Amino acid sequence: MTTTFESLSAGDVIDGPKFAVSRESIRLFCDASLDYNPLHLDDEYMKGSFGKTNFGGIIMHGMNNFGLISRMITDWAHPAGAVHKRLETRWVKPVRPGDTIQPAGIIKAKQTTEKSRWVLIDVVVKNQAGEKVATGEALVEFPRDLFCQ
Amino acid sequence: MFSCTPADDWMRSPGTVNAGQSWSYNIPARPNDVITLQARALDKFIKRERLFVVHDNVFFNQKGDVICSGRGWTIRPM
């Protein structure tokens, strides 16, 4: 069934794709983003501590979470003629090679303004243990007439 | 963002940890656009014995239109 603004209710769930994290996927993200921070590449570097934190090995880019959430939102919104307008996120737990992560969204609120229609979505990414690795909020616009924008 | 910053830019200091990002999308970037990034540090503070920096980032196209804008929170090497 096609999603429409009218059919949405608070509490509706959006399921995102599972993503298996590996050294190779992290390396590919380095190349795609040009972010070669040793946090994501260098096992020797990651033996050190960052203040009180020791990650114990390389970690995935936080923005990989962002990309996965964006994919989920876009895959859900685009068929409905809706547009992903905003995403705010916090990385709350490191993601490591071998983890499998999955984003999800929960419709929080709908609002209609003079110019358009908006949907607020709570987003979360969890790992295979069910632990939250990222949280945030997305805003999606459902234009009344996409072709009049 | 990293394609708009040189390898020795302060935003790319090794060991910087990305703590969170907030991005708003204004207009599409299209093939043949030339993208410019204006970025600055807005604030820095110590919290839980860590040095946080708040970044402001705005991407423009060749006409000066804002494509997207964002705010980032990073934890910097002390």
Backbone of each chain as ProteinMPNN parsed JSONL, in Angstrom:
{"seq_chain_A": "MTTTFESLSAGDVIDGPKFAVSRESIRLFCDASLDYNPLHLDDEYMKGSFGKTNFGGIIMHGMNNFGLISRMITDWAHPAGAVHKRLETRWVKPVRPGDTIQPAGIIKAKQTTEKSRWVLIDVVVKNQAGEKVATGEALVEFPRDLFCQ", "coords_chain_A": {"N_chain_A": [[0.84, -1.188, 0.0], [0.539, 2.192, -0.868], [2.178, 4.808, 0.825], [0.574, 7.58, 2.242], [0.161, 11.021, 3.216], [-2.19, 11.403, 4.612], [-2.802, 8.867, 5.508], [-1.01, 8.278, 7.477], [-0.124, 7.704, 10.894], [0.659, 8.654, 14.265], [3.113, 6.681, 15.776], [3.291, 4.782, 13.809], [5.493, 2.542, 12.142], [8.66, 2.555, 10.537], [10.642, 0.401, 8.776], [14.062, -0.124, 8.358], [16.896, -1.068, 6.237], [18.946, -3.939, 7.004], [22.41, -3.829, 7.793], [25.528, -5.134, 7.265], [28.464, -4.715, 8.917], [31.827, -4.368, 8.06], [35.422, -4.637, 7.826], [35.967, -4.11, 5.197], [33.65, -2.749, 4.336], [33.883, -0.466, 5.862], [36.251, 0.555, 4.881], [35.456, 1.087, 2.261], [33.671, 3.131, 2.788], [35.435, 5.041, 3.698], [36.735, 5.649, 1.279], [34.598, 6.623, -0.218], [33.798, 8.865, 1.221], [36.07, 10.256, 1.6], [37.167, 10.393, 4.07], [39.676, 9.608, 5.957], [40.347, 9.188, 8.585], [42.331, 7.865, 11.192], [40.887, 6.477, 13.092], [39.225, 4.776, 11.763], [40.733, 3.0, 10.377], [43.272, 2.218, 11.386], [44.694, -0.094, 13.281], [46.786, -0.075, 15.152], [46.88, 2.603, 15.973], [44.434, 2.723, 17.229], [44.838, 1.349, 19.533], [45.425, 3.114, 21.423], [44.13, 5.523, 23.839], [41.282, 7.681, 24.051], [41.004, 10.265, 25.781], [39.017, 9.306, 28.355], [38.153, 7.165, 27.028], [38.568, 4.044, 25.457], [38.466, 2.526, 22.472], [39.113, 0.015, 21.634], [39.687, -0.98, 19.136], [39.258, -0.54, 15.552], [36.606, 1.642, 14.419], [33.36, 2.118, 12.925], [32.474, 4.771, 10.629], [30.593, 7.455, 11.955], [28.963, 8.778, 10.201], [28.237, 6.803, 8.474], [26.124, 5.564, 9.708], [24.372, 7.709, 9.415], [24.058, 7.755, 6.664], [22.767, 5.309, 6.285], [20.375, 5.715, 7.669], [19.384, 7.816, 6.148], [18.997, 6.509, 3.74], [16.931, 4.754, 4.452], [14.869, 6.588, 5.073], [14.581, 7.96, 2.645], [13.946, 5.869, 0.858], [11.482, 5.254, 1.856], [10.041, 7.65, 1.675], [10.212, 8.661, -0.951], [8.639, 7.096, -2.886], [6.152, 7.991, -2.124], [6.059, 10.528, -2.974], [7.206, 12.283, -1.274], [9.64, 14.302, 0.535], [12.815, 14.129, 1.916], [13.826, 16.247, 4.382], [15.278, 17.023, 6.654], [17.679, 15.897, 9.051], [18.639, 14.917, 12.19], [21.098, 13.711, 14.333], [22.559, 11.606, 16.86], [25.485, 9.918, 17.803], [25.61, 7.2, 19.743], [26.868, 4.923, 20.553], [29.775, 3.053, 19.764], [30.282, 1.477, 16.547], [31.398, -1.584, 15.291], [33.582, -3.597, 13.148], [32.013, -6.582, 12.077], [29.685, -6.175, 13.429], [26.118, -6.006, 12.972], [23.904, -3.705, 11.829], [20.803, -1.879, 12.061], [18.489, 0.468, 10.932], [15.556, 2.179, 12.16], [12.369, 3.8, 12.055], [9.984, 5.818, 13.771], [6.878, 7.214, 13.473], [6.343, 10.373, 14.759], [4.897, 12.771, 14.826], [2.468, 14.664, 12.942], [2.146, 17.543, 10.891], [0.413, 20.286, 9.521], [1.056, 23.077, 7.551], [0.681, 26.427, 6.229], [2.081, 26.367, 3.851], [2.87, 23.714, 3.405], [3.055, 20.145, 4.196], [4.035, 18.179, 6.939], [6.083, 15.641, 8.41], [7.236, 14.343, 11.386], [9.787, 12.245, 12.51], [10.957, 9.891, 14.758], [14.139, 8.486, 14.902], [16.157, 5.558, 15.062], [19.087, 3.598, 15.374], [20.002, 0.284, 15.729], [22.201, -2.278, 17.032], [23.189, -5.767, 16.542], [22.74, -6.805, 19.007], [20.638, -5.476, 19.933], [21.205, -3.06, 21.0], [21.138, 0.497, 21.18], [22.785, 2.381, 18.778], [22.729, 4.726, 17.481], [20.742, 7.671, 17.601], [17.993, 9.842, 16.767], [16.251, 12.432, 14.901], [14.048, 12.89, 12.215], [12.84, 14.947, 9.534], [10.248, 15.041, 7.256], [8.904, 16.217, 4.243], [5.696, 16.394, 2.853], [4.753, 17.476, 0.06], [1.939, 19.323, -1.181], [1.502, 19.444, -3.871], [3.816, 18.099, -5.677], [4.892, 18.872, -8.113], [4.56, 21.521, -8.337], [6.495, 22.774, -6.939]], "CA_chain_A": [[0.0, 0.0, 0.0], [1.328, 3.402, -0.946], [2.069, 5.709, 1.967], [0.096, 8.941, 1.994], [0.177, 11.838, 4.427], [-3.449, 11.194, 5.326], [-2.876, 7.523, 6.099], [-0.006, 8.117, 8.53], [-0.519, 7.97, 12.275], [1.734, 8.573, 15.258], [3.374, 5.307, 16.189], [3.602, 3.95, 12.645], [6.907, 2.167, 12.136], [9.378, 2.405, 9.262], [11.765, -0.528, 8.934], [15.172, 0.117, 7.445], [17.642, -2.263, 5.824], [20.08, -4.378, 7.816], [23.702, -3.541, 7.165], [26.618, -5.865, 7.904], [29.657, -3.858, 8.961], [33.076, -5.121, 7.95], [36.573, -3.776, 7.509], [35.834, -3.707, 3.8], [32.609, -1.711, 4.206], [34.427, 0.767, 6.451], [37.24, 1.068, 3.917], [34.7, 1.661, 1.142], [33.118, 4.411, 3.228], [36.577, 5.976, 3.68], [36.962, 6.085, -0.1], [33.452, 7.402, -0.693], [33.676, 10.127, 1.954], [37.419, 10.833, 1.709], [37.475, 10.511, 5.494], [40.65, 8.569, 6.273], [40.707, 9.286, 9.998], [42.833, 6.543, 11.636], [39.848, 5.785, 13.875], [38.502, 3.824, 10.922], [41.687, 2.253, 9.549], [44.584, 1.924, 11.943], [44.564, -0.867, 14.521], [47.8, 0.38, 16.12], [46.409, 3.891, 16.493], [43.256, 2.514, 18.077], [45.227, 0.787, 20.835], [45.498, 4.245, 22.34], [42.882, 5.962, 24.449], [40.783, 9.017, 23.72], [40.521, 10.688, 27.089], [38.658, 8.154, 29.179], [37.572, 6.136, 26.155], [39.385, 3.207, 24.599], [37.499, 1.836, 21.623], [39.52, -1.381, 21.507], [39.804, -1.376, 17.731], [38.692, 0.462, 14.643], [35.148, 1.814, 14.486], [32.701, 2.608, 11.708], [32.158, 6.198, 10.592], [29.254, 7.842, 12.394], [28.161, 9.182, 9.042], [27.684, 5.605, 7.833], [24.771, 5.506, 10.293], [23.597, 8.79, 8.801], [23.724, 7.307, 5.312], [21.792, 4.22, 6.375], [19.094, 6.338, 8.039], [18.924, 8.588, 4.977], [18.478, 5.542, 2.754], [15.623, 4.289, 4.935], [13.886, 7.665, 4.951], [14.372, 8.247, 1.23], [13.226, 4.734, 0.26], [10.092, 5.306, 2.33], [9.381, 8.904, 1.301], [10.2, 8.947, -2.387], [7.462, 6.551, -3.598], [4.954, 8.747, -1.734], [6.211, 11.906, -3.447], [7.659, 13.091, -0.141], [11.032, 14.721, 0.431], [13.58, 14.149, 3.167], [14.276, 17.638, 4.523], [16.189, 17.293, 7.772], [18.025, 14.75, 9.888], [19.519, 15.237, 13.316], [21.483, 12.419, 14.909], [23.628, 11.462, 17.856], [26.081, 8.576, 17.819], [25.615, 6.918, 21.175], [27.694, 3.747, 20.846], [30.572, 2.753, 18.567], [29.946, 0.31, 15.721], [32.67, -2.227, 14.954], [33.492, -4.667, 12.152], [31.326, -7.762, 12.607], [28.34, -5.785, 13.871], [25.049, -5.809, 11.991], [23.074, -2.613, 12.339], [19.537, -1.696, 11.329], [17.754, 1.666, 11.342], [14.092, 2.138, 12.181], [11.753, 5.093, 12.321], [8.631, 5.802, 14.346], [6.213, 8.496, 13.233], [6.117, 11.059, 16.04], [3.859, 13.8, 14.706], [2.178, 15.244, 11.626], [1.737, 18.939, 11.011], [0.1, 20.976, 8.267], [1.24, 24.527, 7.589], [0.089, 27.094, 5.064], [2.812, 26.035, 2.634], [3.114, 22.295, 3.129], [2.669, 19.157, 5.198], [5.303, 17.722, 7.5], [6.037, 14.485, 9.297], [8.4, 14.185, 12.261], [10.049, 10.821, 12.706], [12.058, 9.484, 15.636], [14.929, 7.438, 14.264], [17.099, 4.845, 15.926], [19.836, 2.497, 14.766], [20.399, -0.692, 16.748], [23.094, -3.348, 16.579], [22.616, -7.117, 16.6], [22.376, -7.091, 20.397], [19.495, -4.635, 20.279], [21.681, -1.827, 21.637], [21.062, 1.693, 20.35], [24.085, 2.946, 18.416], [22.468, 6.098, 17.03], [19.354, 8.124, 17.768], [17.818, 11.138, 16.123], [14.919, 12.858, 14.461], [14.006, 13.287, 10.805], [11.682, 15.719, 9.084], [9.91, 14.74, 5.862], [7.849, 17.074, 3.698], [4.752, 15.833, 1.882], [4.194, 18.621, -0.678], [0.564, 19.106, -1.676], [1.693, 19.16, -5.286], [5.26, 18.057, -5.856], [5.338, 19.474, -9.368], [4.415, 22.971, -8.25], [7.542, 23.303, -6.075]], "C_chain_A": [[0.881, 1.246, 0.0], [1.083, 4.293, 0.272], [1.536, 7.061, 1.505], [0.128, 9.702, 3.308], [-1.057, 11.539, 5.271], [-3.462, 9.86, 6.073], [-1.92, 7.344, 7.275], [-0.585, 8.447, 9.901], [0.71, 7.913, 13.173], [1.87, 7.129, 15.71], [3.624, 4.363, 15.031], [5.116, 3.729, 12.555], [7.45, 2.065, 10.717], [10.569, 1.485, 9.518], [12.826, -0.236, 7.891], [15.932, -1.154, 7.144], [18.722, -2.638, 6.837], [21.375, -4.116, 7.044], [24.798, -4.247, 7.954], [27.905, -5.046, 7.79], [30.907, -4.73, 8.915], [34.215, -4.133, 7.736], [36.458, -3.25, 6.075], [34.781, -2.616, 3.645], [33.106, -0.384, 4.777], [35.428, 1.409, 5.488], [36.531, 1.718, 2.713], [34.114, 3.02, 1.525], [34.223, 5.468, 3.312], [36.749, 6.543, 2.268], [35.821, 6.957, -0.609], [33.402, 8.777, -0.053], [34.977, 10.91, 1.99], [37.804, 11.089, 3.16], [38.365, 9.339, 5.887], [41.18, 8.721, 7.695], [41.18, 7.911, 10.487], [41.874, 5.791, 12.546], [39.225, 4.631, 13.095], [39.428, 2.837, 10.19], [42.84, 1.606, 10.306], [44.454, 1.213, 13.296], [45.565, -0.413, 15.584], [47.363, 1.667, 16.783], [45.284, 3.684, 17.5], [43.566, 1.744, 19.357], [45.312, 1.885, 21.887], [44.126, 4.612, 22.881], [42.549, 7.378, 24.007], [40.154, 9.571, 24.993], [40.236, 9.446, 27.916], [38.186, 6.98, 28.334], [38.655, 5.358, 25.414], [38.435, 2.336, 23.779], [37.857, 0.368, 21.412], [39.638, -1.876, 20.083], [39.149, -0.33, 16.849], [37.167, 0.496, 14.745], [34.63, 2.36, 13.153], [32.509, 4.121, 11.788], [30.751, 6.441, 11.14], [28.362, 8.179, 11.214], [27.675, 7.992, 8.219], [26.284, 5.325, 8.386], [23.851, 6.509, 9.598], [23.136, 8.369, 7.401], [22.657, 6.226, 5.319], [20.409, 4.763, 6.742], [18.526, 7.092, 6.845], [18.342, 7.662, 3.911], [17.084, 5.062, 3.158], [14.55, 5.36, 4.707], [13.551, 7.928, 3.477], [13.589, 7.124, 0.546], [11.75, 4.753, 0.656], [9.358, 6.519, 1.747], [9.197, 9.055, -0.212], [8.99, 8.359, -3.121], [6.168, 7.304, -3.277], [5.015, 10.186, -2.23], [6.661, 12.844, -2.351], [9.166, 13.317, -0.23], [11.669, 14.762, 1.821], [14.204, 15.537, 3.335], [15.317, 17.849, 5.62], [16.456, 16.002, 8.535], [19.011, 15.192, 10.956], [19.833, 13.945, 14.044], [22.529, 12.584, 16.0], [24.161, 10.036, 17.76], [26.283, 8.211, 19.28], [26.466, 5.702, 21.548], [28.505, 3.417, 19.596], [30.091, 1.486, 17.863], [31.26, -0.265, 15.188], [32.487, -3.24, 13.814], [32.893, -5.924, 12.779], [29.939, -7.448, 13.129], [27.375, -5.788, 12.684], [24.102, -4.77, 12.563], [21.834, -2.453, 11.462], [18.837, -0.435, 11.839], [16.254, 1.399, 11.371], [13.591, 3.545, 12.469], [10.372, 4.897, 12.928], [8.024, 7.184, 14.134], [5.87, 9.14, 14.581], [4.959, 12.055, 15.949], [3.672, 14.175, 13.243], [1.774, 16.691, 11.844], [1.482, 19.517, 9.627], [0.301, 22.465, 8.469], [0.623, 25.117, 6.323], [0.749, 26.601, 3.774], [2.917, 24.547, 2.347], [2.642, 21.412, 4.276], [3.944, 18.428, 5.643], [5.09, 16.52, 8.409], [7.356, 14.414, 10.074], [8.558, 12.712, 12.6], [11.2, 10.643, 13.699], [12.82, 8.375, 14.938], [15.887, 6.821, 15.279], [17.821, 3.814, 15.075], [20.274, 1.579, 15.899], [21.37, -1.707, 16.155], [22.432, -4.707, 16.811], [22.221, -7.522, 18.019], [21.177, -6.262, 20.846], [19.894, -3.345, 20.968], [21.561, -0.659, 20.662], [22.475, 2.203, 20.066], [23.929, 4.376, 17.896], [20.994, 6.415, 17.261], [19.219, 9.464, 17.052], [16.383, 11.41, 15.731], [15.004, 13.313, 13.011], [12.737, 14.086, 10.525], [11.476, 15.434, 7.595], [8.76, 15.637, 5.432], [6.995, 16.284, 2.703], [4.123, 17.009, 1.138], [2.78, 18.305, -1.186], [0.604, 18.777, -3.163], [3.175, 19.269, -5.589], [5.722, 18.844, -7.072], [5.114, 20.979, -9.419], [5.51, 23.613, -7.416], [8.486, 24.196, -6.846]], "O_chain_A": [[1.841, 1.344, 0.764], [-0.055, 4.502, 0.692], [1.991, 7.613, 0.503], [0.123, 9.102, 4.383], [-0.975, 11.434, 6.495], [-4.062, 9.744, 7.142], [-2.014, 6.352, 7.997], [-1.418, 9.342, 10.047], [1.678, 7.213, 12.877], [0.884, 6.448, 15.99], [4.118, 3.254, 15.237], [5.906, 4.622, 12.858], [6.784, 1.556, 9.816], [11.403, 1.764, 10.379], [12.535, -0.115, 6.701], [15.652, -2.202, 7.726], [19.337, -1.767, 7.453], [21.416, -4.177, 5.816], [24.981, -4.0, 9.146], [28.362, -4.733, 6.691], [31.019, -5.712, 9.649], [33.992, -2.946, 7.496], [36.805, -2.106, 5.784], [34.991, -1.657, 2.902], [32.794, 0.685, 4.252], [35.45, 2.625, 5.304], [36.956, 2.762, 2.219], [34.062, 3.94, 0.708], [33.986, 6.643, 3.035], [36.891, 7.751, 2.084], [36.048, 7.917, -1.345], [33.011, 9.75, -0.697], [34.995, 12.083, 2.362], [38.673, 11.914, 3.439], [37.888, 8.229, 6.121], [42.341, 8.413, 7.965], [40.519, 6.904, 10.234], [42.034, 4.587, 12.75], [38.763, 3.647, 13.673], [38.96, 1.951, 9.474], [43.33, 0.551, 9.902], [44.146, 1.834, 14.314], [45.24, -0.368, 16.771], [47.459, 1.815, 18.002], [45.199, 4.392, 18.503], [42.675, 1.509, 20.174], [45.276, 1.617, 23.088], [43.102, 4.086, 22.443], [43.427, 8.16, 23.64], [38.966, 9.387, 25.258], [41.127, 8.628, 28.145], [37.858, 5.92, 28.867], [39.552, 5.949, 24.815], [37.696, 1.516, 24.325], [36.997, -0.434, 21.05], [39.683, -3.084, 19.852], [38.563, 0.638, 17.335], [36.53, -0.493, 15.109], [35.364, 2.972, 12.376], [32.396, 4.684, 12.877], [29.823, 5.701, 10.814], [27.162, 7.902, 11.224], [26.802, 8.144, 7.364], [25.382, 4.912, 7.657], [22.713, 6.198, 9.245], [21.991, 8.595, 7.009], [21.759, 6.217, 4.477], [19.397, 4.327, 6.193], [17.329, 7.015, 6.565], [17.341, 7.977, 3.269], [16.178, 4.972, 2.329], [13.462, 5.067, 4.211], [12.387, 8.096, 3.115], [12.682, 7.384, -0.244], [10.884, 4.324, -0.107], [8.19, 6.42, 1.372], [8.158, 9.518, -0.682], [8.366, 9.067, -3.912], [5.21, 7.265, -4.049], [4.121, 10.98, -1.938], [6.52, 14.061, -2.471], [9.873, 12.625, -0.963], [11.131, 15.35, 2.759], [15.023, 15.951, 2.514], [16.146, 18.754, 5.524], [15.589, 15.136, 8.652], [20.065, 15.759, 10.668], [18.929, 13.165, 14.342], [23.271, 13.565, 16.046], [23.397, 9.077, 17.652], [27.059, 8.863, 19.978], [26.75, 5.479, 22.725], [27.981, 3.492, 18.485], [29.571, 0.56, 18.486], [32.119, 0.467, 14.698], [31.371, -3.687, 13.55], [33.244, -6.281, 13.903], [29.104, -8.343, 13.259], [27.781, -5.593, 11.538], [23.564, -4.942, 13.657], [21.819, -2.837, 10.292], [18.619, -0.288, 13.042], [15.754, 0.505, 10.688], [14.298, 4.368, 13.05], [9.682, 3.923, 12.628], [8.584, 8.194, 14.56], [5.203, 8.539, 15.424], [4.148, 12.168, 16.868], [4.577, 14.029, 12.422], [1.143, 17.03, 12.845], [2.235, 19.271, 8.685], [-0.209, 23.051, 9.425], [0.113, 24.395, 5.466], [0.091, 26.436, 2.747], [3.039, 24.145, 1.19], [1.94, 21.852, 5.187], [4.809, 18.108, 4.829], [4.067, 16.396, 9.082], [8.441, 14.425, 9.491], [7.592, 12.026, 12.933], [12.287, 11.184, 13.499], [12.218, 7.426, 14.436], [16.352, 7.475, 16.212], [17.236, 3.227, 14.165], [20.839, 2.026, 16.897], [21.368, -1.966, 14.952], [21.273, -4.788, 17.22], [21.457, -8.468, 18.21], [20.754, -6.34, 22.0], [19.04, -2.612, 21.467], [21.844, -0.799, 19.472], [23.261, 2.428, 20.986], [24.892, 5.143, 17.877], [20.124, 5.554, 17.135], [20.213, 10.132, 16.769], [15.447, 10.733, 16.156], [15.925, 14.035, 12.63], [11.712, 13.921, 11.186], [12.394, 15.566, 6.787], [7.774, 15.799, 6.151], [7.518, 15.596, 1.826], [3.065, 17.492, 1.541], [2.476, 17.174, -1.566], [-0.159, 17.943, -3.65], [3.722, 20.362, -5.737], [6.812, 19.417, -7.071], [5.435, 21.633, -10.411], [5.495, 24.823, -7.19], [9.434, 24.732, -6.273]]}, "seq_chain_B": "MFSCTPADDWMRSPGTVNAGQSWSYNIPARPNDVITLQARALDKFIKRERLFVVHDNVFFNQKGDVICSGRGWTIRPM", "coords_chain_B": {"N_chain_B": [[31.701, 16.567, 2.428], [34.344, 16.312, 3.094], [35.501, 16.344, 0.624], [35.63, 18.951, 0.057], [37.524, 20.013, 1.668], [40.974, 20.45, 2.454], [43.546, 17.941, 3.166], [44.959, 18.679, 5.416], [43.321, 20.267, 6.855], [41.858, 21.785, 9.761], [39.5, 20.58, 10.528], [39.886, 17.977, 9.986], [41.528, 16.705, 11.769], [43.5, 13.973, 12.86], [42.076, 11.435, 14.89], [39.871, 12.78, 15.718], [36.605, 12.517, 16.915], [33.423, 11.872, 15.72], [30.535, 13.105, 17.076], [27.906, 13.722, 16.612], [25.45, 14.84, 14.233], [23.599, 17.322, 12.438], [21.596, 17.938, 9.765], [20.14, 19.928, 7.211], [18.276, 19.861, 4.247], [18.113, 21.843, 1.472], [17.944, 22.728, -1.366], [18.245, 20.746, -4.389], [21.47, 19.419, -5.336], [22.965, 19.43, -8.475], [24.145, 17.705, -11.487], [27.064, 19.19, -12.86], [26.962, 21.382, -11.193], [28.907, 23.548, -9.092], [30.273, 23.162, -6.048], [30.568, 24.828, -2.99], [31.987, 24.963, 0.23], [31.337, 26.544, 3.259], [32.669, 26.715, 6.352], [32.848, 26.787, 9.897], [34.094, 26.997, 13.256], [31.919, 27.122, 15.915], [31.786, 26.946, 18.657], [33.55, 25.799, 21.54], [34.03, 23.459, 24.121], [34.529, 21.948, 27.353], [33.417, 18.855, 28.416], [32.467, 16.234, 30.475], [35.184, 15.656, 30.755], [36.079, 15.777, 28.173], [36.988, 17.35, 25.076], [34.822, 19.205, 23.304], [33.757, 20.352, 20.101], [31.73, 22.598, 18.329], [30.477, 22.712, 15.121], [29.711, 24.72, 12.287], [28.283, 24.354, 9.179], [27.918, 25.158, 5.794], [26.755, 24.55, 2.584], [27.112, 25.819, -0.68], [25.873, 26.446, -4.016], [27.078, 27.326, -7.337], [25.703, 29.634, -7.823], [25.33, 30.811, -5.466], [23.274, 29.876, -3.967], [21.935, 28.238, -1.111], [22.562, 24.914, -0.644], [22.586, 22.883, 1.277], [22.636, 22.796, 4.848], [24.374, 22.465, 7.937], [24.981, 21.321, 11.296], [27.559, 20.267, 13.378], [28.862, 18.105, 15.924], [31.842, 17.469, 17.406], [34.333, 15.443, 19.036], [37.392, 16.375, 20.115], [40.941, 15.632, 19.799], [42.783, 15.965, 22.799]], "CA_chain_B": [[32.343, 17.678, 3.13], [35.795, 16.16, 3.039], [35.992, 16.681, -0.709], [35.753, 20.418, 0.018], [38.535, 20.458, 2.631], [42.275, 19.8, 2.259], [43.859, 16.897, 4.145], [45.517, 19.242, 6.648], [42.349, 21.176, 7.46], [41.656, 21.494, 11.187], [38.338, 19.706, 10.722], [40.251, 16.585, 9.695], [42.587, 16.262, 12.68], [43.385, 12.551, 13.207], [41.603, 11.177, 16.244], [38.608, 13.473, 15.969], [35.459, 11.599, 16.98], [32.152, 12.494, 15.35], [29.566, 12.806, 18.143], [26.547, 13.886, 16.122], [25.297, 15.75, 13.097], [22.25, 17.735, 12.085], [21.66, 18.493, 8.409], [18.895, 20.29, 6.537], [18.449, 19.869, 2.79], [17.35, 22.985, 0.965], [17.666, 22.498, -2.781], [19.112, 19.674, -4.893], [22.712, 19.646, -6.082], [22.766, 18.771, -9.763], [25.369, 17.571, -12.286], [27.68, 20.434, -13.341], [27.069, 22.384, -10.127], [30.177, 23.679, -8.395], [29.863, 23.257, -4.658], [31.503, 25.483, -2.072], [31.674, 24.79, 1.646], [31.775, 27.517, 4.261], [32.599, 26.035, 7.649], [33.519, 27.487, 10.988], [33.838, 26.486, 14.599], [31.056, 28.06, 16.643], [31.947, 26.858, 20.106], [34.272, 24.637, 22.059], [33.798, 23.364, 25.562], [34.905, 20.694, 28.003], [32.287, 18.167, 29.043], [32.889, 14.881, 30.855], [36.637, 15.585, 30.518], [36.357, 15.701, 26.735], [36.909, 18.636, 24.375], [33.824, 19.209, 22.24], [33.692, 21.514, 19.214], [30.494, 22.698, 17.552], [30.794, 23.189, 13.776], [28.632, 25.204, 11.425], [28.679, 24.032, 7.799], [26.917, 25.524, 4.789], [27.178, 24.285, 1.202], [26.503, 26.692, -1.679], [26.193, 26.163, -5.418], [27.79, 28.4, -8.031], [24.865, 30.846, -7.829], [25.232, 31.309, -4.097], [22.126, 29.286, -3.279], [22.27, 27.246, -0.092], [22.124, 23.556, -0.978], [22.236, 22.284, 2.561], [23.374, 23.374, 5.969], [24.431, 21.504, 9.022], [25.738, 21.59, 12.509], [28.188, 19.032, 13.826], [29.492, 18.07, 17.231], [32.953, 16.519, 17.394], [35.21, 15.359, 20.205], [38.715, 16.615, 19.556], [42.083, 15.178, 20.604], [43.171, 16.981, 23.793]], "C_chain_B": [[33.864, 17.573, 2.997], [36.349, 16.443, 1.648], [36.167, 18.186, -0.864], [36.821, 20.92, 0.978], [39.849, 19.74, 2.37], [42.598, 18.854, 3.417], [44.374, 17.471, 5.455], [44.559, 20.234, 7.317], [42.1, 20.779, 8.914], [40.475, 20.56, 11.434], [38.699, 18.242, 10.592], [41.356, 16.084, 10.599], [42.415, 14.776, 13.007], [42.941, 12.382, 14.66], [40.337, 11.919, 16.606], [37.45, 12.479, 15.9], [34.184, 12.381, 16.67], [31.098, 12.117, 16.392], [28.126, 12.941, 17.669], [26.485, 14.923, 15.028], [23.833, 16.116, 12.93], [22.334, 18.448, 10.739], [20.274, 18.792, 7.875], [19.169, 20.429, 5.044], [17.534, 20.922, 2.191], [16.947, 22.805, -0.487], [18.611, 21.408, -3.29], [20.427, 20.207, -5.469], [22.615, 18.826, -7.358], [24.093, 18.627, -10.502], [25.776, 18.927, -12.865], [27.652, 21.555, -12.309], [28.495, 22.395, -9.584], [29.844, 24.027, -6.946], [30.963, 23.91, -3.831], [31.032, 25.255, -0.637], [32.186, 25.989, 2.438], [31.579, 26.873, 5.618], [33.335, 26.85, 8.701], [33.194, 26.781, 12.297], [33.041, 27.531, 15.362], [31.361, 28.089, 18.123], [32.867, 25.698, 20.424], [34.14, 24.647, 23.573], [34.248, 22.002, 26.074], [33.666, 20.113, 28.665], [32.715, 16.735, 29.288], [34.354, 14.635, 30.466], [36.99, 15.409, 29.042], [36.193, 17.092, 26.122], [35.941, 18.51, 23.201], [33.967, 20.481, 21.402], [32.38, 21.454, 18.437], [30.833, 23.357, 16.217], [29.527, 23.686, 13.072], [29.087, 25.012, 9.982], [27.562, 24.404, 6.834], [27.507, 25.268, 3.402], [26.388, 25.18, 0.244], [26.768, 26.127, -3.075], [26.83, 27.407, -6.055], [26.998, 29.703, -8.103], [24.714, 31.457, -6.436], [24.016, 30.794, -3.35], [22.609, 28.269, -2.244], [21.687, 25.896, -0.503], [21.706, 22.821, 0.292], [23.087, 22.929, 3.641], [23.345, 22.4, 7.127], [25.204, 22.007, 10.216], [26.298, 20.259, 12.989], [28.796, 19.196, 15.204], [30.615, 17.034, 17.159], [33.697, 16.562, 18.721], [36.631, 15.384, 19.68], [39.799, 15.986, 20.424], [42.511, 16.298, 21.55], [44.666, 17.321, 23.635]], "O_chain_B": [[34.569, 18.566, 2.817], [37.533, 16.748, 1.502], [36.79, 18.641, -1.823], [37.013, 22.13, 1.1], [39.847, 18.54, 2.092], [42.014, 18.945, 4.496], [44.247, 16.833, 6.5], [44.948, 20.953, 8.237], [42.124, 19.598, 9.261], [40.449, 19.834, 12.428], [37.948, 17.365, 11.018], [42.058, 15.137, 10.246], [41.324, 14.351, 13.387], [43.39, 13.112, 15.544], [39.783, 11.713, 17.686], [37.334, 11.703, 14.951], [33.908, 13.414, 17.28], [30.8, 10.936, 16.57], [27.222, 12.345, 18.254], [27.361, 15.78, 14.913], [22.941, 15.326, 13.24], [23.053, 19.436, 10.592], [19.343, 18.008, 8.062], [20.158, 21.034, 4.632], [16.319, 20.887, 2.388], [15.761, 22.736, -0.809], [19.66, 21.17, -2.693], [20.478, 21.308, -6.017], [22.226, 17.658, -7.323], [25.056, 19.33, -10.196], [24.93, 19.707, -13.304], [28.27, 22.596, -12.534], [29.194, 21.382, -9.614], [29.22, 25.049, -6.662], [32.141, 23.576, -3.965], [29.842, 25.341, -0.334], [33.34, 26.391, 2.292], [30.459, 26.524, 5.994], [34.327, 27.519, 8.408], [32.19, 26.082, 12.432], [33.445, 28.691, 15.443], [31.216, 29.123, 18.775], [32.951, 24.731, 19.666], [34.14, 25.7, 24.212], [34.334, 21.034, 25.318], [32.954, 20.808, 29.389], [33.268, 16.091, 28.396], [34.715, 13.585, 29.936], [38.081, 14.944, 28.71], [35.382, 17.899, 26.575], [36.208, 17.798, 22.233], [34.261, 21.553, 21.931], [31.976, 20.397, 17.951], [31.412, 24.443, 16.19], [28.437, 23.142, 13.246], [30.169, 25.465, 9.609], [26.408, 24.02, 7.024], [28.613, 25.711, 3.09], [25.166, 25.288, 0.34], [27.754, 25.423, -3.294], [27.082, 28.405, -5.38], [27.558, 30.755, -8.41], [24.058, 32.483, -6.258], [23.749, 31.222, -2.227], [23.57, 27.536, -2.477], [20.478, 25.756, -0.686], [20.631, 22.225, 0.369], [24.125, 23.529, 3.364], [22.41, 21.614, 7.277], [25.965, 22.973, 10.149], [25.595, 19.248, 13.005], [29.195, 20.292, 15.598], [30.365, 15.861, 16.884], [33.692, 17.569, 19.429], [37.03, 14.522, 18.897], [39.619, 15.821, 21.631], [42.591, 17.457, 21.142], [45.191, 18.153, 24.375]]}, "name": "protein", "num_of_chains": 2, "seq": "MTTTFESLSAGDVIDGPKFAVSRESIRLFCDASLDYNPLHLDDEYMKGSFGKTNFGGIIMHGMNNFGLISRMITDWAHPAGAVHKRLETRWVKPVRPGDTIQPAGIIKAKQTTEKSRWVLIDVVVKNQAGEKVATGEALVEFPRDLFCQMFSCTPADDWMRSPGTVNAGQSWSYNIPARPNDVITLQARALDKFIKRERLFVVHDNVFFNQKGDVICSGRGWTIRPM"}
